Amino acid sequence: STSVCLINLKSVLESPLEIHYIAVEVLDVNDHSPSFPDKDKRLEISESTLPGARFQLHAAIDPDGGVNSVQQYKLSPNNNFRLEVKDRGKDGKIPILHLQSPLDRETSSNHKLLLTAIDGGKPPKTGTVEIFINVLDVNDNMPVFTKDMYSAVLNENSPIGTTVVQVNATDLDEGPNGEVWYSFGNVNSKVRELFDVDPITGEITVKGLIDYEVDDIYEVDIQASDKGALPFKTDKSVTIEIIDMNDNEPEIEVTSLSGAISEDSRPGTTVALISITDLDSGLNGKVVSFVKGDVPFTLTHSIQDNMYAVVTKSELDRENKSNYHVTIVAKDTGKPTLTSEKTISIFVSDVNDNNPEFSQNPYTFYINENNAPGASVFSLRAFDRDDGENALIMYHIQKDERDHNKVTSFLNINSDNGDIFALRSFDCETLKTFQFQVVATDSGTPSLSSNVTVNVFILDQNDNSPVILYPVSANGSAEGVEEIPRNVNPGHLVTKVRAYDPDIGYNGWLLFSLQDVSDHSLFALDQNMYSLVTKILLDREKESAYDVTIVAKDAGVPSLSSQKAISIVISDVNDNSPEFSLSPYTFYVVENNSPGVVLFSVTASDRDEGDNSRISYHIMNNRSGDKPSLLLNINSENGDIMALSKFDFEKMKTFQFQVVATDSGTPSLSSNVTVNVFILDQNDNSPVILYPVSANGSAEGVEEIPRNVNAGHLVTKVRAYDPDIGYNGWLLFSLQEVRDHSLFGLDRYTGQLRTLRSFTETDEAEHKLVILVKDNGNVSLSATATVIVKAVEPKEAFAAADVKSATLFGIQKGAIYIFSLLYWSELDKKKKKSWLPGR
């Protein structure tokens, strides 16, 4: 056989469920020699047999496959016969004896040939059969089939005796030599088991069970033979095609099944792998499968054509149902439809799906400060509706990295019963209240937990003395210093008195008093305003400083107190001028700015305090008579400077002014600073055409040139300018309207208009050219000029005396532009020639 020998295996893996297909190919070795069914073959051939007759021989059999099977036949040398080999595909190579020259019984009544079959092994093996040929006389006509080719279509499972096809052969001979009978030719035993042939009628009928799944086509060799003394035989191949019928139910095979599935499995979890096959073909073999009934499972198709996975399609709840009988239905699409069912049992395993629950949420507890460390301060409890290990609860305090006090450093919890212990004494002044989380965790796998908020309030005791916050000394010493102006009136505020007691309630309620005062008529404490004030007019020349002690006392039992000594110093003067952050200032402003918008700011500072450091700003007018205040305005409080009108770069490119900063002291002090302002140009001016210019002021001109000028002749030069600067004032020239682009060219940078070639007779005498002048600003602006060029007949050369040079001065927007003109002699003037620019 030439087919591949395969052993198909299936391998199933679990966790996760996978199925793999393994194909093992058995490779052939050349360990068999070809052999013929018989040791010898005897043939009877009439001497009237014509050359070209063929006699099919039994093929040699070689159990080896592939190239090791029979590859060729050889016939021993002879004068009458040669060997042909017919390749029948899967049926192998068939040797056919071919008569190539007429037989003569009188010369030789029999022939002995040796047929050798050779396989394709290395080295090749051989088998032989002896062929004995008996030459018969008289019967010289062979049976002839009426058709060149026979074929039939047969349904599988056809009843025994069903007629497949009828073959018919005729013989021109008479009598027994012309009577034809039929038999199988070179066919294998399988064909003989399935079919039978009527030797008289040639009908091929069904003999055995026809199964499309076994083989879908057969080629049957039918031999027709006459009844002559030496009968002639003719072979004909009949092709029988088998039509598939829907005779196989789908087969459902459970390749893998999980013992149980957890109730918390997500939809889409694989429970089982199912193989569904149908041996039929076409629509008969196409299978539709599904899960029967209302169950939370479904079928999904896998990569393999016939593999399916039983997966969950919704969430499971073991408490609702713990066991499912899932029926898988497979239907083919043949007619009639065949159906198979397979039921599998799926068990749902329990998971820990109930969280512990606290009896309260939140908990609130009150604890006196200075408690005894190690004692139980409070307890909390939780319960779990699960059973067994899932209901066994352990407690712990949840750590919070954001809590700098680290609750776990001063609390401990009994993990079994939820009793909470303080590891140290609490201090209400350090910590008045705190909050933490307690977590209750069950012992399930995976474990579930719940947390509860615990609010703890610390109750105060009078264990802290008052703390005086203000007045406080500048250098951190125990004595504070307060300065007051000279000649202040009675009741002047010397200092505010600020104190606090970390305790609360009566323990933190404070009263103030003065101690160690040399003269109680000088100062007094206002209990309502918590301030120290003067009682009389103080004389700095008499005494420049006074020492007093302020006492703060709480209302706790027993009472606790603190005191603060302060020195009262009289007077301060304004002795520092304002200072600007820069000197000078330089600012850049884009022209066409919006009036009233802040352009820039100046800032000054004063090292004095109070009014002595409060600064106001104003702009100083220049001595030259310029008044910057007409252009600018300044915010007197913050130094913001805004423009009163738009700036025009073409009128003013830079200016300078002075800003004065004055403090509010008495007398006031001031400083000034120079501010330099540079105006930045914008592209706000279109180009201006200076030449050509017509009599009415438009940018038009007429130029006459001789018709015989050569290429490169300067016709005219367009002159223009732009008040802007930089790219905004950089001009480029281009031709916009021209009828003949081959005649004139324009230099884009200089504006020179020149001829590109000589005039021809076909050229027009007058040409109108429109020239675009465009600047290079971001949003470019442009202007156009029109030049009419007239080609005239050549004139005599100009005499030097006829040409006068003149200089024309033009003033445009404050800028002076000079250019030279050449004008014609009196004769040309009479003809009203236009002036041409000098070149």
RONU-465373 format. One record per residue (C-alpha): x, y, z. Coordinates in steps of 0.02 Angstrom, whole numbers, padded with zeros to 5 digits, always signed. Each point is the difference from the previous one (the first is absolute). Last residue first. Layout:
BEGIN
XYZ...
This chain:
BEGIN
+01003+05111-00791-00095+00158+00035-00188-00015+00018-00101+00040-00154-00106+00154-00022-00148-00022-00112+00008+00059-00181-00120+00139-00041+00051+00010-00185+00050+00180+00028+00109-00063+00142+00090-00114-00121+00053+00143-00109+00051+00104+00150+00120-00135+00055-00054-00142+00113+00004-00017+00186+00113-00104+00109-00050-00008+00182+00103-00031+00155-00067-00057+00170+00002+00070+00173-00116-00058+00144-00021+00104+00158-00098-00074+00147-00131+00100+00099-00150-00092-00069+00054+00018-00183+00117+00136-00061+00058-00008-00179+00152+00083-00074+00021-00006-00186+00173+00015-00072+00025+00051-00177+00116-00050-00137-00019+00072-00171+00008-00097-00161+00001+00096-00162+00180+00052+00021+00061-00181+00001-00083-00026-00168-00129-00139-00003+00025-00136-00128-00124+00006-00141-00164-00077+00035-00053-00183-00009-00185-00038-00033-00108-00009+00154-00043-00140+00126-00119+00066+00132+00007-00066+00180-00147+00044+00114+00053-00017+00182-00130-00024+00137+00048+00001+00184-00070-00107+00142+00008+00008+00190+00026-00132+00134-00016-00050+00183+00066-00163+00073-00073-00079+00157+00159-00068+00078+00088+00147-00084+00101-00027-00159-00057+00153-00103-00088-00012-00169+00017+00102-00162-00110-00070-00139+00034+00056-00180-00138+00012-00131+00068+00004-00179-00095+00068-00151+00088-00031-00165-00010+00107-00158+00074-00032-00172-00056-00182-00007+00129-00130-00046-00023-00083-00170+00144+00093-00082+00118-00058+00135+00068+00093+00150+00165-00059+00074+00005-00110+00155-00020+00006+00190-00028+00188+00006+00033+00081+00166-00101+00069+00148+00110+00042+00151-00095-00014+00166+00163-00029+00096-00045-00160+00101-00126-00092-00111+00092+00044-00161-00139+00011-00130+00002-00087-00170-00082+00048-00164-00025-00086-00169-00025-00185+00040-00141+00031+00124-00110+00073-00138-00168+00066+00059+00058+00067+00167-00099+00027+00161+00078-00038+00169+00186+00029-00024+00096-00007+00165+00098+00117+00113+00060-00035+00180+00014+00128+00139+00083-00011+00172-00091+00122+00114-00090-00124+00114+00151-00116-00012+00102+00133+00090-00078+00173+00009-00170+00077-00040-00013+00163-00101-00006-00104-00162+00082+00064-00162-00029-00012-00186+00093+00022-00165-00043-00095-00159+00145+00004-00123-00027+00021-00186+00027-00086-00168+00178-00060+00029+00053-00101-00154+00048-00177+00047-00046-00076-00169+00039+00118-00144-00087+00161-00050-00060+00017-00179-00178+00049+00042+00061+00160+00084-00069+00032+00175-00142+00108+00063-00056-00007+00182-00170+00058+00063-00036+00015+00186-00130-00041+00133+00003+00004+00190-00138+00131+00019+00041+00183+00041-00106+00083-00135+00153+00039-00105+00056-00181+00006+00126-00075+00121+00122-00138-00050+00089+00011+00118-00020+00037+00185-00120-00144+00037-00035-00009+00189+00006-00173+00085-00139-00031+00128+00026+00053+00180-00055-00096+00157+00133-00136+00008+00043+00023+00184+00152+00090+00071+00055-00010+00182+00002+00162+00104+00145+00012+00124-00030+00073+00174+00140+00052+00119-00053+00033+00181+00116+00101+00114-00025-00016+00188-00047+00120+00140+00014-00006+00189-00106+00078+00139-00007+00040+00186-00151+00070+00094+00015+00113+00152-00096-00076+00079-00009-00173-00078-00117-00048-00142+00136-00060-00122+00032+00078-00171+00046-00094-00162+00037+00112-00152-00003-00065-00179+00108+00085-00132-00023-00004-00190+00081-00063-00161-00059-00019-00180+00022-00117-00148-00060-00030-00179-00122+00142-00020-00092+00047-00160+00023-00158-00106-00012-00107+00157-00174+00067+00037-00053-00018+00183-00185-00011+00044-00071+00113+00137-00006+00020+00190+00128-00139+00026+00003-00090+00168+00129-00009+00139-00025-00110+00154+00098+00074+00148-00105-00082+00138-00083+00144+00094+00021+00152-00112-00060-00095-00154+00095+00086-00140-00065+00088-00157+00091+00019-00164+00003+00106-00157-00050+00171+00066+00091-00038+00164+00158-00017-00104+00002+00191-00016+00146+00058-00103+00054+00177+00047+00186-00033+00006-00010-00005+00191-00091-00167-00011-00166-00029+00090+00012-00120+00149-00119-00149+00005-00079-00045+00169+00012-00142+00128-00058-00025+00181+00091-00100+00134-00052-00061+00175+00163-00033+00095-00004+00148+00120-00186-00027+00021+00038-00164+00089+00179-00056-00002+00161+00063-00080+00100-00106-00123-00091+00075-00147-00031-00094-00164-00021+00054-00182-00085-00083-00148-00022+00054-00181-00133-00076-00112-00031-00032-00184-00127+00025-00139-00163+00007+00099-00146+00022-00121-00087+00171-00012+00037+00023-00185+00021-00162-00100+00171-00011-00085+00022+00052-00181+00190-00011+00022+00077-00144+00097+00080+00054+00165+00175-00043+00061+00053+00050+00177+00164+00052+00081+00009+00051+00184+00153+00094+00066+00025-00041+00138-00088-00157+00060-00090-00052+00162-00029+00183+00045+00047+00060+00175-00110+00111+00112+00093+00115+00118+00039-00054+00179+00005+00113+00153-00182+00018+00053+00011+00010+00190-00045-00122+00146-00057+00036+00179-00007-00069+00179+00065-00169+00064-00110-00109+00113+00097-00149+00073-00100-00158+00032+00002-00133+00136-00119-00148-00026-00090-00103+00134-00080-00171+00021-00140-00069+00113-00085-00158+00067-00156-00008+00110-00038-00155+00107-00138-00013-00050-00010+00082-00171-00036+00182-00033+00161+00037-00099+00129+00136+00039+00096+00113-00121+00126+00125+00079+00073+00147-00099+00164+00074+00065+00049+00182-00037+00163+00088-00047+00000+00181-00066+00108+00085-00134+00041+00177-00060-00031+00093+00164-00002+00190+00027+00042+00049-00180-00125-00131-00061-00140+00081+00101-00152-00112+00017-00176+00073+00005-00101-00101+00128-00092-00167+00014+00091-00091-00142-00077-00162-00065+00034-00189+00014-00129-00105-00092-00116-00147+00028-00148+00100-00066-00117-00041+00145+00133-00014+00134+00078+00168-00047+00167-00002+00091+00068+00168+00065+00158+00103-00017+00079+00158+00075-00091+00025+00166+00059-00168+00067+00177+00071+00015+00147-00119+00026-00099-00149-00073+00060-00169+00065-00167-00085-00037-00143+00032-00119-00156-00111-00012-00088-00115-00124-00142-00127+00023-00013-00163-00102-00135-00135-00027+00093-00161-00053-00037-00109+00152-00171+00080+00009-00040-00084-00168+00152-00067-00095+00182-00031+00040+00135+00051-00123-00003+00173+00081+00022+00147-00116+00073+00172+00005-00009+00158-00104+00022+00175+00068-00010+00137-00130+00132+00132+00017+00026+00183+00046-00171+00062-00051-00018+00185+00038-00127+00033+00138+00085+00162+00055+00065+00099-00150+00162-00038-00091+00143+00126+00014+00134-00118-00069-00045-00149-00106-00010-00175+00077+00126-00144-00008-00027-00169+00086+00140-00118+00057-00026-00175+00073+00105-00081+00138+00023-00189+00012+00116-00002-00150-00054-00057-00174+00093+00134-00094-00153+00100-00049-00081-00015+00171-00181-00050+00016-00152+00102+00046-00093-00110-00033-00007-00188+00021-00013-00011+00189-00024-00186+00047-00119-00043+00142+00050-00146+00113-00055-00177-00047-00071-00143+00106-00179+00055+00026-00086-00160-00062-00080-00022-00173-00105-00145-00067+00076-00089-00153-00128-00041-00137+00017-00162-00100-00092-00032-00164+00009-00181-00063-00042-00029-00183-00043-00179-00048+00080-00119-00123-00061-00155-00085+00096-00152-00058-00008-00150-00113+00130-00139-00007+00044-00090-00160-00010-00131+00064-00106+00023+00155+00072+00047+00170-00104+00157+00029+00074+00174+00013-00060+00141+00113+00092+00163-00033+00005+00143+00124+00018+00174-00071+00064+00153+00089-00057+00169+00059+00078+00123+00117-00052+00129+00125+00081+00124+00115+00180-00051-00034+00145+00102+00065-00097+00107+00123-00113-00145+00045+00150-00106+00046-00030-00189-00005+00097-00119+00110+00089-00146-00084-00034-00173-00076-00188+00024+00004-00092-00167-00017-00141-00052-00120-00106-00157+00027-00053-00073-00170-00022-00182+00059+00130-00104-00094+00121+00130-00070+00013+00090+00167+00034+00177-00056+00147+00115+00037+00006+00189+00004+00143+00126+00023+00113-00039-00148-00143-00070-00107-00076+00173-00004+00151+00064-00096+00000+00182+00050+00053+00049-00177-00161-00072-00073+00025+00002-00188+00076-00175+00003-00162-00071+00068+00016-00172+00080-00160-00096+00030-00020-00064+00177-00024-00188+00009-00139-00123+00039-00019-00186-00043-00168-00082-00037-00042-00186-00021-00158-00003-00110+00083-00065-00159+00091-00130+00103-00164-00079+00048-00157+00086-00058-00039+00164-00089-00113+00134+00075+00149+00091+00077-00004+00100+00164+00092+00155+00061+00038+00070+00175+00080+00154+00076+00088+00033+00164+00057+00150+00107+00143+00069+00106+00087-00160+00053+00147+00045+00113+00181-00006-00056+00041+00182+00036-00103+00084+00140-00094+00152-00065+00077+00175+00002-00141+00064-00110-00176-00059+00038-00075-00110-00137-00162+00020-00099-00052-00131-00132-00100+00008-00165-00024-00153-00115-00057+00027-00180-00081-00113-00048-00067-00116+00131-00022-00189+00018+00137-00028-00128-00031-00113-00151+00122-00133-00068-00011-00021-00189-00098-00141-00080+00060-00081-00163+00124-00132+00060-00019-00122-00142-00109-00155-00024+00021-00127-00140-00124-00016-00143-00017-00177-00072-00025-00033-00186-00079-00160-00065+00010-00040-00185-00139-00049-00120+00033-00044-00182-00127+00012-00141+00002-00051-00182-00112+00055-00146-00024-00052-00181-00094+00114-00119-00093-00084-00144+00064+00079-00105+00173+00060+00051+00037+00151+00108+00080-00095+00145-00060+00020+00178+00106-00004+00160-00082+00025+00171+00101+00021+00161-00097-00036+00161+00063+00080+00161-00050-00080+00164+00039+00136+00128+00043-00010+00187+00022+00132+00136-00150+00111-00027-00049+00162+00091+00132-00005+00137+00124-00053-00133-00026+00161-00094+00071+00004-00176+00029+00153-00109-00055-00008-00181+00051-00084-00164+00110-00136+00074+00098-00098-00127-00017-00170-00087+00139+00002-00129-00016-00064-00177+00114-00095-00118-00052-00058-00175+00080+00136-00104+00151+00024+00113+00025+00181+00055-00138-00014+00130-00187+00028-00015-00096+00053+00154-00140-00097+00082-00108+00073+00139-00028-00013+00187-00111+00090+00125-00142-00124-00027-00168+00026-00083-00015-00155-00110+00109-00087-00128+00176+00057-00037+00036+00022-00184+00069-00085-00155-00027+00022-00187+00095-00129-00104+00043+00000-00185+00031-00180-00055-00161-00026-00096+00016+00175-00071+00162-00051-00083+00075-00163+00062-00052-00137+00121+00116-00062+00138-00072+00124+00125+00111+00063+00142-00024+00090+00167+00147+00008+00123-00042+00080+00168+00116+00087+00123-00073+00031+00173-00023+00137+00129+00083+00148-00085-00029+00168+00085-00089+00123-00117-00098+00087+00137+00115+00020+00151+00017-00138+00127-00057+00052+00174-00104-00159+00025+00155-00107-00024-00014-00139-00127+00006-00186+00041+00071-00161-00073+00055+00086-00159-00035-00097-00159+00116-00043-00145-00022-00089-00167-00188-00020+00012-00046-00079-00167-00157+00041-00098-00025-00095-00164-00118+00075-00128-00114-00132-00076+00056-00086-00159-00114-00051-00143-00026+00164-00090+00035-00065-00174+00160+00029-00101-00003-00037-00187+00126-00132-00059+00079+00022-00172+00022-00160-00104+00128+00009-00141-00004-00151-00120+00164-00052-00083-00010-00111-00155+00100-00156-00042-00019-00104-00160+00022-00188-00010+00011-00113-00153-00045-00183+00021+00106-00141-00073-00130-00131-00034-00117+00144-00015-00113+00049+00140+00033+00188-00003+00071+00100+00145-00045+00169+00076+00103+00053+00152-00063+00131+00121+00126+00104+00103-00087+00091+00141+00055+00176+00053-00077+00048+00166-00041+00170+00078-00052+00065+00172+00090-00126+00110-00025-00047+00184-00107+00151+00050-00107-00027-00155-00047-00174+00061-00072-00129-00124-00045-00160+00092+00024-00154-00113-00057-00076-00166-00064+00149-00097-00027-00038-00184+00100+00017-00162-00106-00057-00146+00102-00078-00142-00151-00102-00059+00083-00173-00014+00140+00002+00130-00104+00102+00124+00126+00106+00097+00011+00010+00190+00050+00142+00114+00050+00032+00181+00105-00153+00044+00080-00007-00174+00050+00182+00019+00086-00037+00165+00088-00152-00075+00094+00107-00124-00042+00019-00181+00096-00058-00156-00145-00049-00111-00170-00044+00065-00105-00108-00113-00110+00010-00153-00058-00123-00132-00005+00029-00187-00065-00121-00132+00084+00034-00166+00125-00144+00003-00137-00113+00065-00098+00025-00159+00047+00143-00110+00141+00125+00008-00033+00186-00003+00010+00010+00191-00102+00127+00100+00023+00078+00172-00127+00074+00121+00022+00069+00173-00146+00024+00119+00009+00120+00148-00033-00001+00187-00145-00122+00014-00054-00019+00181+00017-00181+00054+00049+00039+00178-00088+00158+00055+00088+00170-00022+00084+00055+00162+00098+00133-00096-00087+00072-00150+00075-00049-00167+00053+00106-00150+00062-00089-00155+00139+00010-00130+00043-00096-00159+00124+00060-00131+00028-00040-00184-00171-00072-00020-00063-00150-00102+00136-00114+00067+00089-00107-00131+00023-00189+00013+00154-00061-00095-00004-00075-00173+00123-00134-00064-00070-00164+00058+00088-00115-00123+00153-00073+00094+00063+00011+00172+00175+00050+00057+00039-00055+00178+00100+00128+00100+00089-00052+00161+00048+00146+00111+00127-00036+00136-00009+00115+00151+00141+00096+00081+00037+00103+00156+00133+00133+00028+00084+00102+00137+00088+00166-00029+00160+00047+00094-00053+00130+00044-00186-00018-00010-00107+00048-00150-00083-00170-00034+00029-00111-00152-00128-00122-00074+00071-00126-00128-00106-00086-00134+00080-00154-00078-00074-00056-00165-00034-00173-00073-00083-00009-00170-00109-00133-00075-00052-00069-00169+00151+00064-00094+00021+00002-00187-00163-00082-00045-00086+00102+00139+00052+00163-00080-00023+00152+00109-00009+00174-00074+00122+00135+00062-00015+00127+00140-00112-00090+00120-00003+00102+00160+00002-00083+00171-00067+00120+00132+00079+00024+00171-00106+00097+00125+00084+00133+00109-00082+00038+00168-00182-00003+00055+00022+00172+00083+00041+00078-00168-00039-00123-00140+00166+00022-00093-00004-00111-00156+00160-00093-00046+00028-00061-00177+00106-00153-00043+00052-00060-00171-00047-00156-00091+00040-00087-00162+00188-00017-00022+00056-00035+00179+00114+00072+00136-00058-00032+00179-00125+00127+00063+00041+00133+00130-00118+00082+00122+00017+00164+00098-00027+00090+00166-00069-00134+00114-00001+00068+00179+00156+00067+00090-00028+00172-00077-00154+00020+00106-00060-00156+00091+00061-00175+00036-00126-00143-00010+00055-00035-00181-00128-00086-00113+00032-00032-00183-00137+00048-00119-00099-00135-00088+00018+00015-00187-00102+00101-00123+00010-00064-00176+00010+00127-00138-00024-00025-00185+00107+00115-00106+00043-00127-00131-00154-00095-00055-00055-00160+00080-00027-00126-00136+00118-00120+00085-00120-00008+00142+00072+00033+00170-00010-00114+00151+00086+00066+00153+00075-00093+00149+00075+00092+00148+00126-00077+00116+00041+00005+00185-00166+00082+00034-00049+00156+00099+00164+00084-00049+00133+00052+00126+00102+00160+00029+00138-00018+00130-00029+00061+00176+00114+00090+00126+00017+00170-00087-00026+00113+00149-00160+00101+00031-00017+00150+00115-00139-00004+00129-00069+00178+00022-00058+00045+00175-00135+00138+00006-00028+00085+00166-00152+00110+00038+00006+00109+00155-00140+00037+00123+00008+00134+00133-00082+00024+00171+00096+00123+00107+00032-00078+00121-00015-00165-00096+00085-00067-00155-00079-00120-00126+00099-00092-00135-00088-00074-00153+00084-00128-00115-00007-00034-00186+00111-00139-00071+00046+00041-00181+00057-00108-00147+00014+00115-00151-00080-00064-00160+00104-00074-00141-00056-00178+00032
